[in-house]
Amino acid sequence: MSQWIDTDVAIIGGGPAGSTTASLLRKYNPKLRVDLFERAVFPREHVGESLLPIVCTVLDEMGCWDAVEKANFPIKIGATYKWGTTADLWDFEFLGGEPFVEHARPGKFKGQRQETAFQVERSVFDDILLRNAIERGCRVHQPARVASVEKHGDAVSSLTLDDGTTVTAKHYVDASGGAGIIRRAMGVGVNEPTQLQNVAFWDYWENADWAVTIGTTATRVLVMSLPYGWIWFIPVGATRTSIGLVVPAKHYKAVGLSPEELYLRAIGEEPKIRELTEGATREGSVRGTKDWSFCADRLVGENWYLAGECAGFADPILAAGITLAMTGGRELAHTILELERGRLDRNWLKDTYQTNQITRIGQHIQFADFWYSANGQFSDLKEFTRTIAKDAGLELDANQAFQWLGTGGFTNDAQNTAGMAEFSVALLKQLAQRLTDTKVDWEINKYNLYRPNLEDATLTYSANYKGGRVERLASYNRDGKVWPMRDLFGVVFETLKTERTIEGIVNRIHSHFERSGSDPTVMVERSLEVLEVLLHEGWVVGKFNPEFRPLAAITDSNSGAVRDNTDIAAAPTPQPRVTA
């Protein structure tokens, strides 16, 4: 006899997107019936081990940061790159150059640990997330493969599992990764807005040396350019390291080597990676996948939603995979919770979720394009990078590069300040200057008088996802650009109602945050980043009056979060090349 499961929310896929959605649905509405169907039995292996700090904020909200911390994964404080106009190593650090202070582990999610991340063994990490969903009351079925999707118009009618079980639900979530089970069943196309069509090959090594150790368990990942691609080096445990190679699919096809041959040749040709693996042993099973950036044409339907990698994927150079999956899963959970309450417009909730994810994925894809096009180390791939730059209209001048990056929109809701792809405006300028080796300017230096420009703008709403609820917040919208009336954007808006000179603006914002108890110096700096964006996007008009002093903001590509590397010694040139 066939079985029947009727539930409120049916989730396909138990990876980070599915587990995050499930955990937060149950956290904020314990009465909601949530069933998750995973085709594998966890723990199972998966690539994508390097996290960004925003993930830890989501882990804390889910209630499983402590469990992840107890797994004793290496603490990620940033990355070291061989990337750009020279072969010199440089660092990007989450703590902005502030020394990492080690504390006994397991630690608490406070202080510096709110600004750092983890490098994780995905089989362990994903299992922790799935178990958290179970502890919250989600019913997890594994192994349970969805064999077919029954539909009626743009609605999913039911799912059928391999064993013949029928699943019906009010809401269906496709978090099935590359399988895209509902996405494909509903005929949703994908957009590939980039020349980046890469493949990745990787293996795991035991007892590789860490390139750098901060304290006893903190480190940076390594990203090392080759003439034809790049290598990642990510310690995921005390003795285990993930080492992978990313190359264009065309290059892989042209060289005529097997994945293992190409992978081992790359290890032998990068001096530092070879040095770190001299005393190590590898598992000996080279895995592979395509890393083609894409975004689904739409992410919502009548009663279904896409989340995680089935909604879109950005090249792994920015380590954004889990960030996109978990921030998207978080916003989807809040969206479904609000749909269940029925207090907000249904179409607005779904459209806002879709717009947020498509914008975020697009920003990461665009930023990845810039990273590749600005890498002079790809000596064998000059035509490849020229094509990326040409398609984007990018002339590898730092100011033009920054302007191009800005076309994706800077109002990054993940940071509640000005930025894109999890990077602040100041950091984007540092990176543009570092990667192109040309001076980058600030628009706010050109003026000292400012006024808001709301001509032809429409007052609409943006979403704030907090505590299981979606708040509608006033925003101005014009030609796809948004000026949200919240956080620093709202503070700048209110300031510009009464202040016009840059001196008056700075003083008023400083006083505002001094009264609120925040660090006024830091908040003024972030507010000036907001003003830079508003000028760039036309929300604010600037003028120069010689009677008033202008600002003198500068971009130093060797300070704060971005700086020359000083703690990783150069490796000797390898002899001979490893080919087998």
KOLLUMKOL-28763 format. One line per 4 residues: for each residue x, y, z of C-alpha. Coordinates in nm, 4 decimals. Example, Ala and Ser with C-alpha at 12.3 -4.5 7.8 and 13.67 -1.06 7.14 Angstrom:
% residues 2
1.2300/-0.4500/0.7800; 1.3670/-0.1060/0.7140
//
This chain:
% residues 580
0.0000/0.0000/0.0000; 0.1358/0.3395/-0.0955; 0.2065/0.5808/0.1877; 0.0924/0.9403/0.2077
0.2628/1.2300/0.3844; 0.0705/1.5541/0.4243; 0.2621/1.8481/0.5656; 0.2790/2.2268/0.5736
0.6254/2.2655/0.4170; 0.8004/1.9997/0.2071; 1.1718/2.0669/0.1560; 1.3771/1.8772/-0.1020
1.7429/1.8628/0.0023; 1.9172/1.8569/0.3407; 2.2184/2.0757/0.2601; 2.2766/2.4200/0.4170
1.9863/2.5889/0.2337; 1.7325/2.3197/0.3207; 1.8501/2.2764/0.6803; 1.8552/2.6523/0.7420
1.5034/2.6948/0.6065; 1.3748/2.4014/0.8130; 1.5419/2.5075/1.1390; 1.4172/2.8649/1.1259
1.0639/2.7637/1.0271; 1.0434/2.5420/1.3325; 1.2219/2.7885/1.5611; 0.9731/3.0662/1.4980
0.6628/2.8481/1.4517; 0.6942/2.5155/1.6396; 0.3413/2.4205/1.5312; 0.4349/2.4248/1.1634
0.4706/2.0782/1.0109; 0.7995/2.0650/0.8201; 0.9202/1.7554/0.6324; 1.2617/1.7402/0.4638
1.3501/1.4787/0.2030; 1.7200/1.4031/0.1458; 1.8310/1.1461/-0.1124; 2.1599/1.0675/0.0689
2.2231/0.9500/0.4223; 2.4163/1.2062/0.6248; 2.6996/1.2486/0.6917; 2.7981/1.2693/0.3271
3.0918/1.4394/0.1593; 3.0568/1.7734/-0.0184; 3.2906/2.0388/-0.1526; 3.2756/2.4077/-0.0524
3.4512/2.4289/0.2823; 3.5379/2.7971/0.3220; 3.2802/3.0165/0.4995; 3.2282/3.3913/0.5353
3.1465/3.5682/0.8663; 2.7794/3.6344/0.7783; 2.7240/3.2559/0.7902; 2.8108/3.2546/1.1602
2.5386/3.5109/1.2292; 2.2868/3.2758/1.0651; 2.4268/2.9790/1.2595; 2.3746/3.1721/1.5819
2.0148/3.2545/1.4895; 1.9509/2.8879/1.4075; 2.0879/2.7887/1.7482; 2.3754/2.5743/1.6230
2.6817/2.8016/1.6317; 2.7926/2.6344/1.9559; 2.7693/2.2874/1.7983; 2.9760/2.3995/1.4990
3.2309/2.5606/1.7324; 3.2575/2.2373/1.9352; 3.3571/2.0544/1.6149; 3.6860/2.2458/1.6465
3.7092/2.3495/1.2827; 3.9932/2.5903/1.1999; 3.8964/2.9537/1.2602; 3.9132/3.1465/0.9335
4.0406/3.5021/0.9744; 4.0771/3.5695/0.6015; 4.2692/3.4614/0.2929; 4.6126/3.5000/0.1364
4.6210/3.5567/-0.2391; 4.8653/3.5345/-0.5230; 4.6406/3.7295/-0.7546; 4.6631/4.0548/-0.9479
4.9369/4.2458/-1.1278; 5.2318/4.0802/-0.9483; 5.3198/3.7423/-0.8001; 5.3580/3.8964/-0.4523
5.1332/3.7530/-0.1839; 4.8754/3.9757/-0.0146; 4.6183/3.9212/0.2599; 4.2529/3.9959/0.3089
4.1645/3.9814/0.6785; 3.8174/3.9895/0.8325; 3.9451/4.1745/1.1404; 4.0726/4.4703/0.9380
4.4325/4.4308/1.0522; 4.3411/4.3953/1.4223; 4.5458/4.1100/1.5788; 4.3485/3.7912/1.6427
4.3187/3.7200/2.0154; 4.3065/3.3513/2.0936; 4.0720/3.2150/2.3606; 4.0080/2.8641/2.4847
3.7798/2.6582/2.2640; 3.4947/2.5976/2.2429; 3.4393/2.9713/2.2538; 3.1348/3.1943/2.2469
2.9819/3.3896/1.9618; 3.0962/3.7289/2.0816; 3.3743/3.9792/2.0239; 3.6093/3.8881/1.7413
3.4336/3.5567/1.6839; 3.1403/3.7537/1.5396; 3.3738/3.8831/1.2678; 3.5552/3.5600/1.1789
3.4380/3.2397/1.0105; 3.5161/2.8669/0.9889; 3.6855/2.6331/0.7439; 3.4735/2.3212/0.7666
3.4660/1.9588/0.6706; 3.1317/1.9599/0.4950; 3.0318/1.6068/0.5920; 3.0516/1.7114/0.9580
2.9205/2.0674/0.9123; 2.6165/1.9708/0.7036; 2.5321/1.6891/0.9462; 2.5332/1.9379/1.2363
2.2918/2.1627/1.0460; 2.0591/1.8757/0.9579; 2.0594/1.7435/1.3139; 1.9735/2.0919/1.4341
1.6668/2.0869/1.2091; 1.5677/1.7499/1.3571; 1.6126/1.8828/1.7121; 1.3845/2.1728/1.6192
1.1135/1.9233/1.5259; 1.1585/1.8921/1.1507; 1.0845/1.5405/1.0239; 1.3818/1.4366/0.8117
1.3484/1.1464/0.5692; 1.6747/0.9916/0.4416; 1.7415/0.8331/0.2058; 1.4330/0.9685/0.0322
1.4720/1.0608/-0.3328; 1.2006/1.2613/-0.5057; 1.1219/1.0637/-0.8217; 0.8657/1.2987/-0.9750
0.6880/1.6318/-0.9305; 0.3177/1.6498/-1.0105; 0.1961/1.9938/-1.1062; -0.1138/2.1853/-1.2039
-0.0407/2.5058/-1.3922; 0.2246/2.6915/-1.1932; 0.1492/2.5028/-0.8730; 0.3027/2.1833/-0.7404
0.0282/1.9311/-0.6651; 0.2427/1.6662/-0.4975; 0.5772/1.4896/-0.4883; 0.6310/1.1190/-0.5419
0.9230/0.9476/-0.3707; 1.1197/0.6502/-0.5008; 0.9268/0.4121/-0.2777; 0.5926/0.5352/-0.4097
0.5130/0.7631/-0.1155; 0.3027/1.0676/-0.2094; 0.3867/1.3986/-0.0422; 0.1425/1.6907/-0.0369
0.2116/2.0297/0.1194; 0.1041/2.3927/0.1319; 0.4573/2.5063/0.0438; 0.7261/2.3246/-0.1565
1.0942/2.4223/-0.1291; 1.3505/2.3085/-0.3830; 1.6891/2.3043/-0.2067; 1.8168/2.0098/-0.4110
2.1327/2.1794/-0.5381; 2.2409/2.1044/-0.8923; 1.9572/1.8552/-0.9357; 1.7051/2.1428/-0.9376
1.4152/1.8994/-0.9061; 1.1257/2.1465/-0.8892; 1.3109/2.4031/-1.1026; 1.3389/2.1568/-1.3887
0.9900/2.0155/-1.3409; 0.8407/2.3641/-1.3648; 1.0448/2.4443/-1.6748; 1.2392/2.7305/-1.5179
1.5339/2.8368/-1.7311; 1.8700/2.9645/-1.6127; 2.0761/3.2647/-1.7115; 2.4557/3.2417/-1.7397
2.5589/3.6115/-1.7472; 2.9334/3.5488/-1.7613; 3.2210/3.4022/-1.9567; 3.3235/3.2059/-1.6462
3.2631/2.8434/-1.7321; 3.5111/2.6686/-1.5076; 3.5639/2.3159/-1.3835; 3.7047/2.2217/-1.0449
3.9064/1.9169/-0.9399; 4.0010/1.8447/-0.5796; 4.1309/1.5895/-0.3334; 4.1867/1.5751/0.0431
4.5291/1.5551/0.2021; 4.6446/1.4335/0.5435; 4.9175/1.6132/0.7373; 4.9788/1.8987/0.4943
5.1511/2.1901/0.6656; 4.9379/2.4985/0.7258; 5.0745/2.8008/0.5426; 5.0224/3.0123/0.8536
4.8951/2.9390/1.2052; 4.7505/3.2164/1.4211; 4.7324/3.0961/1.7783; 4.6666/2.7231/1.7640
4.3514/2.6903/1.5514; 4.3204/3.0042/1.3359; 4.4529/3.0412/0.9821; 4.3907/3.1921/0.6406
4.3038/2.9986/0.3279; 4.5414/3.0191/0.0324; 4.4339/3.1162/-0.3204; 4.7293/3.0758/-0.5578
4.7218/3.1719/-0.9248; 4.8671/2.9623/-1.2027; 4.9012/3.0715/-1.5672; 4.5925/2.8638/-1.6499
4.3797/2.8764/-1.3314; 4.4100/2.8786/-0.9540; 4.4492/2.6486/-0.6537; 4.2633/2.6604/-0.3242
4.4308/2.5361/-0.0051; 4.1839/2.5064/0.2840; 4.2698/2.3311/0.6122; 3.9405/2.1825/0.7347
4.0720/2.0081/1.0436; 4.3850/1.9571/1.2490; 4.5301/1.7174/0.9899; 4.2942/1.7329/0.6890
4.3230/1.9856/0.4053; 4.1107/2.0411/0.0970; 4.3204/2.1308/-0.2082; 4.1451/2.2076/-0.5350
4.2203/2.3312/-0.8854; 3.9889/2.5589/-1.0872; 4.0453/2.6016/-1.4629; 3.8292/2.7074/-1.7591
3.6439/2.4127/-1.9104; 3.7981/2.5003/-2.2480; 4.1485/2.4713/-2.1030; 4.0727/2.1314/-1.9503
3.9456/2.0007/-2.2828; 4.2404/2.1471/-2.4751; 4.5269/2.0032/-2.2652; 4.4112/1.6431/-2.3093
4.5054/1.5358/-1.9561; 4.2932/1.3344/-1.7182; 4.1582/1.5220/-1.4125; 4.4173/1.3525/-1.1917
4.7032/1.4321/-1.4285; 4.6002/1.7969/-1.4567; 4.5475/1.8240/-1.0803; 4.8849/1.6762/-0.9865
5.0650/1.8821/-1.2478; 4.9164/2.1957/-1.0920; 5.0238/2.0914/-0.7409; 5.3774/2.0428/-0.8693
5.3876/2.3733/-1.0543; 5.2841/2.5972/-0.7629; 5.5929/2.6250/-0.5357; 5.4175/2.7079/-0.2075
5.1493/2.4383/-0.2470; 5.4140/2.1817/-0.3355; 5.6163/2.2788/-0.0290; 5.3154/2.2480/0.2033
5.2288/1.9004/0.0712; 5.5789/1.7497/0.0676; 5.5217/1.5483/0.3847; 5.1503/1.4876/0.3256
4.9504/1.2029/0.1752; 4.6353/1.2415/-0.0261; 4.3259/1.0245/-0.0320; 4.3950/0.9562/-0.3992
4.0449/1.0153/-0.5326; 4.0312/1.3289/-0.7464; 3.6732/1.4559/-0.7632; 3.5412/1.6991/-1.0196
3.2487/1.9263/-1.0945; 3.1601/2.2152/-1.3205; 3.1619/2.5567/-1.1528; 2.9499/2.7490/-1.4008
2.7999/3.0655/-1.2621; 2.4257/3.0953/-1.3257; 2.1014/3.2262/-1.1845; 1.7518/3.0817/-1.2296
1.5114/3.2969/-1.4307; 1.2643/3.2917/-1.1421; 1.2715/3.1579/-0.7894; 0.9051/3.1444/-0.6890
0.5802/3.0072/-0.8218; 0.2258/2.9621/-0.6977; 0.3298/2.7468/-0.4009; 0.6968/2.6636/-0.4625
1.0336/2.8313/-0.4008; 1.3961/2.7764/-0.5012; 1.6748/2.8088/-0.2452; 2.0477/2.7480/-0.2411
2.2459/2.6256/-0.5368; 1.9431/2.5263/-0.7420; 1.8506/2.8974/-0.7452; 2.1944/3.0127/-0.8549
2.5666/2.9617/-0.8224; 2.8633/3.2016/-0.8258; 3.2203/3.1015/-0.9059; 3.3971/2.9781/-0.5875
3.6721/3.2438/-0.5965; 3.4724/3.4499/-0.3419; 3.3798/3.1520/-0.1190; 3.0166/3.2588/-0.1451
2.8381/2.9246/-0.1892; 2.7277/2.8570/0.1681; 2.6696/3.2274/0.2297; 2.4214/3.2459/-0.0589
2.2576/2.9196/0.0494; 2.2117/3.0079/0.4153; 2.1197/3.3761/0.3820; 1.8710/3.2760/0.1124
1.7326/2.9928/0.3259; 1.6945/3.2344/0.6165; 1.4964/3.4853/0.4098; 1.2824/3.2085/0.2611
1.1928/3.0816/0.6094; 1.0876/3.4332/0.7125; 0.8881/3.4673/0.3894; 0.6957/3.1419/0.4431
0.6313/3.2292/0.8088; 0.4807/3.5616/0.7026; 0.2765/3.3970/0.4266; 0.1311/3.1696/0.6938
0.0311/3.4699/0.9052; -0.1411/3.6315/0.6093; -0.0859/3.9884/0.7297; 0.1269/4.1094/0.4363
0.0647/4.1028/0.0631; 0.1469/3.7572/-0.0706; 0.2859/3.8740/-0.4036; 0.5059/4.1386/-0.2396
0.6569/3.8810/-0.0035; 0.7409/3.6389/-0.2831; 0.8624/3.9039/-0.5262; 1.0868/4.0557/-0.2585
1.2411/3.7188/-0.1765; 1.3046/3.6538/-0.5455; 1.4509/3.9991/-0.6134; 1.6838/3.9796/-0.3139
1.8302/3.6453/-0.4179; 1.8675/3.7264/-0.7874; 2.0379/4.0564/-0.6993; 2.2706/3.8918/-0.4496
2.3685/3.6073/-0.6821; 2.4204/3.8529/-0.9672; 2.6487/4.0688/-0.7527; 2.8699/3.7725/-0.6669
2.8859/3.6648/-1.0316; 2.9767/4.0173/-1.1399; 3.2402/4.0509/-0.8697; 3.3912/3.7149/-0.9680
3.4147/3.8384/-1.3284; 3.6117/4.1385/-1.2041; 3.8489/3.9206/-1.0015; 3.9297/3.7055/-1.3016
3.9613/3.9907/-1.5490; 4.2003/4.1771/-1.3148; 4.4401/3.8858/-1.2634; 4.7607/3.9397/-1.4587
4.8919/3.6042/-1.3336; 4.6763/3.4197/-1.5884; 4.9478/3.4438/-1.8534; 4.8095/3.1499/-2.0525
4.4560/3.2872/-2.0290; 4.4973/3.6447/-2.1482; 4.2343/3.6066/-2.4169; 3.9970/3.4528/-2.1632
4.0322/3.7482/-1.9241; 4.0189/4.0025/-2.2072; 3.6863/3.8547/-2.3141; 3.5469/3.8855/-1.9618
3.6581/4.2471/-1.9418; 3.5303/4.3295/-2.2912; 3.1857/4.1796/-2.2273; 3.1585/4.3854/-1.9107
3.2848/4.7041/-2.0754; 3.5681/4.7050/-1.8235; 3.8908/4.8912/-1.8931; 4.0941/4.7677/-1.5947
4.1308/5.1186/-1.4597; 4.0494/5.1143/-1.0879; 3.7927/5.3943/-1.1047; 3.6167/5.2402/-1.4036
3.6341/4.9014/-1.2332; 3.4643/5.0418/-0.9245; 3.1977/5.2121/-1.1365; 3.1321/4.8828/-1.3162
3.1039/4.6904/-0.9898; 2.8515/4.9476/-0.8764; 2.6078/4.8751/-1.1581; 2.4798/4.5812/-0.9555
2.3596/4.8129/-0.6800; 2.5282/4.8860/-0.3484; 2.2471/4.8661/-0.0927; 2.3559/4.5352/0.0546
2.0922/4.4264/0.3063; 2.3200/4.1559/0.4486; 2.5449/4.4236/0.5991; 2.2827/4.6929/0.6684
2.5253/4.9386/0.5139; 2.6694/5.0257/0.1739; 2.8350/4.7474/-0.0212; 2.7893/4.4501/-0.2505
2.8680/4.0794/-0.2404; 2.9419/4.1066/0.1352; 3.2114/4.3724/0.0751; 3.1913/4.7317/0.2004
3.2471/5.0250/-0.0346; 3.5846/5.1084/0.1223; 3.6967/4.7475/0.0857; 3.5783/4.7322/-0.2751
3.7883/5.0400/-0.3491; 4.0895/4.8849/-0.1779; 4.0530/4.5667/-0.3813; 4.0014/4.7538/-0.7086
4.3179/4.9530/-0.6406; 4.5145/4.6459/-0.5316; 4.4124/4.4302/-0.8264; 4.4585/4.6951/-1.0949
4.7561/4.8761/-0.9392; 4.6060/5.2153/-1.0210; 4.4767/5.4898/-0.7938; 4.1074/5.4795/-0.7069
3.9212/5.8000/-0.6186; 3.6287/5.8868/-0.3943; 3.3363/6.0767/-0.5442; 3.2761/6.2588/-0.2148
3.6175/6.4286/-0.2462; 3.4927/6.6292/-0.5455; 3.2212/6.8161/-0.3546; 3.1486/6.9808/-0.0234
2.7770/7.0619/-0.0628; 2.5114/6.7928/-0.1007; 2.1371/6.7701/-0.1528; 1.9048/6.4698/-0.1973
1.7590/6.4042/-0.5420; 1.4268/6.2169/-0.5348; 1.3091/6.3292/-0.8787; 1.1078/6.0547/-1.0553
1.1558/5.8253/-0.7540; 0.8718/5.6119/-0.6211; 0.8133/5.5468/-0.2513; 0.7875/5.1689/-0.2098
0.8860/4.9091/0.0517; 1.1889/4.6921/0.1177; 1.1976/4.3987/0.3559; 1.3710/4.3573/0.6892
1.3900/3.9913/0.7979; 1.4126/3.9732/1.1748; 1.2943/3.7414/1.4497; 1.0797/3.5285/1.2198
0.8934/3.8286/1.0832; 0.9196/4.0407/0.7699; 0.8960/4.4145/0.8306; 0.8020/4.6477/0.5478
1.0311/4.9488/0.5510; 0.9898/5.2568/0.3358; 1.2308/5.2848/0.0417; 1.2675/5.5050/-0.2612
1.3025/5.3236/-0.5928; 1.4212/5.4617/-0.9256; 1.5379/5.2645/-1.2287; 1.6075/4.9587/-1.0178
1.8165/5.1514/-0.7628; 1.6959/5.1632/-0.4031; 1.7411/5.4150/-0.1194; 1.6112/5.2348/0.1897
1.4907/5.4508/0.4767; 1.6633/5.2420/0.7408; 1.9947/5.1935/0.9199; 2.2731/5.4187/0.7924
2.0815/5.4971/0.4734; 1.8009/5.6354/0.6878; 2.0416/5.8311/0.9075; 2.1980/5.9958/0.6025
1.8516/6.0740/0.4619; 1.7446/6.2463/0.7843; 2.0771/6.4325/0.8053; 2.0425/6.5695/0.4522
1.7072/6.7226/0.5435; 1.8865/6.9886/0.7476; 2.2565/6.9752/0.6606; 2.4202/7.0565/0.3268
2.7930/7.1049/0.3964; 3.0149/6.8023/0.4436; 3.1310/6.9446/0.7763; 2.7736/6.9804/0.8985
2.6864/6.6293/0.7781; 2.9835/6.4726/0.9563; 2.9202/6.6622/1.2807; 2.5497/6.5754/1.2901
2.6101/6.2048/1.2243; 2.8880/6.1988/1.4855; 2.6526/6.3510/1.7450; 2.3741/6.1059/1.6519
2.5867/5.7989/1.7178; 2.7580/5.9494/2.0194; 2.4135/5.9781/2.1804; 2.3179/5.6245/2.0755
2.6253/5.4666/2.2334; 2.7814/5.3436/1.9069; 3.1391/5.4242/1.8127; 3.0844/5.7615/1.6388
3.4131/5.7507/1.4440; 3.3350/5.4133/1.2890; 2.9756/5.5081/1.2134; 3.0793/5.8354/1.0478
3.3169/5.6411/0.8217; 3.0390/5.3981/0.7266; 2.7974/5.6851/0.6720; 3.0432/5.8454/0.4310
3.0486/5.5167/0.2385; 2.6700/5.5465/0.2152; 2.7035/5.9042/0.0891; 2.9554/5.7828/-0.1715
2.7040/5.5283/-0.2977; 2.4176/5.7763/-0.3030; 2.6309/6.0115/-0.5140; 2.7299/5.7274/-0.7438
2.3681/5.6183/-0.7962; 2.2296/5.9718/-0.8389; 2.0327/5.9856/-0.5144; 2.2445/6.2768/-0.3972
2.3736/6.5689/-0.6048; 2.7042/6.7259/-0.5089; 2.8457/7.0753/-0.5694; 3.1746/7.2420/-0.4822
3.1882/7.5800/-0.3108; 3.5393/7.7169/-0.2449; 3.4130/7.8780/0.0761; 3.3805/7.5364/0.2386
3.6391/7.2651/0.3004; 3.6067/6.9378/0.1073; 3.6811/6.5899/0.2382; 4.0088/6.4146/0.1607
3.9138/6.0463/0.1673; 4.1887/5.8170/0.0389; 4.2164/5.4518/-0.0562; 4.5224/5.2728/0.0794
4.5562/4.9277/-0.0761; 4.8055/4.8245/0.1918; 4.6214/4.8902/0.5170; 4.3379/4.7562/0.7263
4.1785/4.4464/0.5775; 4.3939/4.4434/0.2619; 4.7693/4.4404/0.3004; 5.0966/4.2877/0.1808
5.1576/3.9424/0.3230; 5.4429/3.9232/0.5742; 5.4087/3.5842/0.7434; 5.4313/3.3323/0.4573
5.7832/3.2736/0.3285; 5.8419/3.2209/-0.0410; 5.8836/2.8586/-0.1434; 6.1731/2.7314/-0.3546
6.1117/2.6625/-0.7221; 5.9979/2.2983/-0.7465; 6.2062/2.0344/-0.9236; 6.0953/1.8275/-1.1047
5.7313/1.8650/-1.2179; 5.4861/1.6109/-1.0719; 5.2893/1.4413/-1.3493; 5.1518/1.1228/-1.1966
//
